[in-house]
Amino acid sequence: MARGPVAAGWLRSLHVGDHVGVRVALASNSRNAMSIGYGVGTHLVAGGVAATGSRCNRKEHLPARTAIGWTADRRHMLLVAVENNPRKKIHGLEPDQLGRLMRNLGAVEAYMFDGGGSTEMVVRPRPGARLSIRNHLSDGTERHIPLGFGIFRR
């Protein structure tokens, strides 16, 4: 897997039979030891400041978005799904807009997950209730998504 133009260019330069070295490591520049890790997208809010200049490579204008963030006291996690449903005059957000939204909701750190048709929020509103989808799916149908983020009560 490669992320970014330099890594992708290096991968394209490889030929069948080329020898490569593989190293697996986990590294962090965090001052605190990690207790949990996520492979996520754009860092939307860092130290209480919303990022600017984020680019979107989607062809869809204002796509649905999914984000996760934490408040300063780390006691509250924010899970946000912003839908895109032009028929209902609901539009999604660009990454910078999503960062401002997360900051305005109280996040001091926030990250973007996948968006577009992958944005889906399923909740059980109360114990014993049925699961329900809480957003309108941007491509009109539920998609098979191989991964997700879940919170379960013990």
Beta strands, then each sheet from edge to edge (+ up, - down):
strand 1: 43-46
strand 2: 49-50
strand 3: 65-70
strand 4: 77-82
strand 5: 109-112
strand 6: 122-123
strand 7: 132-133
sheet 1: 2+ 1- 5+ 3- 4+
sheet 2: 6+ 7-
end
